[in-house]
Amino acid sequence: MIFSFNYVYPKINLTKSSNFHGCILISVSSEVLNADEFLQWFNNYFQQVEAFGPARPPTKVDLLVLNTKKFSAQAMLVLAFLGWILPVMPGTPFFLIAWALGWRPKGSKH
């Protein structure tokens, strides 16, 4: 509504009131404002705008798609983290597992 009003009346600013239950018209120029003209514009605007009710609840397919997107986003984050860690030390986890199982290099005194 604000953009439409500013398009028709570029020298007048339309802003919301502080409690969001009205609007404030501020003239940038020193010309006198005609209240009937603005009232007519607001009446025309609200007669042309369709009212929308609350959104319908999501269907089972919508919920499945939403859950799939959430899971895939989490999976991509895990894969990105692993892709960052594993190239830094590709053999270290395997070396540590072998060491814990008792493997020692030849010539080791431990």
C-alpha positions as CSV (number, residue, x, y, z in Angstrom):
1,M,0.0,0.0,0.0
2,I,2.8,2.4,0.9
3,F,4.5,1.9,-2.5
4,S,1.3,2.4,-4.4
5,F,0.5,5.5,-2.4
6,N,4.0,6.9,-3.0
7,Y,3.7,6.2,-6.7
8,V,0.4,8.3,-7.0
9,Y,1.5,11.0,-4.5
10,P,5.4,11.3,-4.7
11,K,5.5,14.5,-2.6
12,I,3.6,13.0,0.3
13,N,5.1,10.3,2.7
14,L,2.8,7.7,4.1
15,T,4.0,6.0,7.3
16,K,2.6,3.6,9.9
17,S,1.5,5.0,13.2
18,S,3.4,4.0,16.3
19,N,0.7,1.6,17.4
20,F,0.1,0.2,13.9
21,H,-3.6,1.1,14.0
22,G,-3.4,4.0,11.5
23,C,-1.2,6.0,9.2
24,I,0.4,9.4,9.0
25,L,0.6,11.6,6.0
26,I,3.5,14.0,5.8
27,S,3.8,16.5,3.0
28,V,7.3,17.2,1.7
29,S,6.2,20.3,0.0
30,S,4.3,23.3,1.4
31,E,1.1,22.6,-0.6
32,V,-2.2,22.2,1.2
33,L,-3.5,18.6,1.5
34,N,-7.1,17.7,0.5
35,A,-8.5,15.1,2.9
36,D,-11.3,14.1,0.6
37,E,-8.9,13.2,-2.2
38,F,-6.9,10.9,0.1
39,L,-10.1,9.4,1.5
40,Q,-11.2,8.6,-2.0
41,W,-7.9,7.0,-2.8
42,F,-8.0,4.9,0.3
43,N,-11.6,3.8,-0.4
44,N,-10.6,2.8,-4.0
45,Y,-7.5,1.0,-2.8
46,F,-9.4,-1.1,-0.2
47,Q,-12.2,-2.0,-2.6
48,Q,-9.8,-3.4,-5.1
49,V,-7.6,-5.4,-2.7
50,E,-8.7,-8.9,-2.0
51,A,-8.8,-10.1,1.6
52,F,-6.9,-13.3,2.4
53,G,-7.6,-15.5,5.4
54,P,-5.2,-17.6,7.3
55,A,-3.0,-20.1,5.4
56,R,-4.3,-23.6,5.0
57,P,-2.6,-26.3,7.0
58,P,0.1,-28.1,5.1
59,T,-0.8,-31.4,3.4
60,K,1.2,-34.7,4.1
61,V,3.1,-34.1,0.9
62,D,4.1,-30.6,1.9
63,L,5.2,-31.9,5.3
64,L,7.3,-34.7,3.6
65,V,8.9,-32.2,1.3
66,L,9.7,-29.8,4.2
67,N,11.2,-32.7,6.3
68,T,13.2,-33.9,3.4
69,K,14.6,-30.4,2.8
70,K,15.6,-30.1,6.5
71,F,17.2,-33.6,6.5
72,S,19.1,-32.9,3.3
73,A,20.4,-29.6,4.6
74,Q,21.7,-31.2,7.8
75,A,23.2,-34.0,5.8
76,M,25.0,-31.5,3.5
77,L,26.4,-29.7,6.6
78,V,27.7,-33.0,8.0
79,L,29.3,-33.9,4.6
80,A,30.8,-30.5,4.3
81,F,32.3,-30.8,7.8
82,L,33.7,-34.2,7.0
83,G,35.0,-33.0,3.7
84,W,36.9,-30.3,5.5
85,I,38.4,-32.6,8.3
86,L,39.3,-35.8,6.4
87,P,41.7,-34.3,3.8
88,V,43.6,-32.6,6.6
89,M,44.5,-35.9,8.2
90,P,43.4,-38.8,5.9
91,G,45.4,-41.6,7.5
92,T,45.5,-40.5,11.2
93,P,42.2,-42.2,12.4
94,F,43.3,-45.5,10.8
95,F,46.8,-45.2,12.3
96,L,45.4,-44.5,15.8
97,I,43.0,-47.5,15.5
98,A,45.9,-49.7,14.5
99,W,48.1,-48.4,17.3
100,A,45.3,-49.0,19.8
101,L,45.0,-52.6,18.6
102,G,48.6,-53.2,19.3
103,W,50.4,-52.6,16.0
104,R,53.9,-51.1,16.4
105,P,56.4,-50.2,13.7
106,K,59.4,-52.5,13.3
107,G,62.2,-51.4,15.5
108,S,60.0,-49.8,18.1
109,K,61.0,-50.3,21.7
110,H,57.5,-49.8,23.1
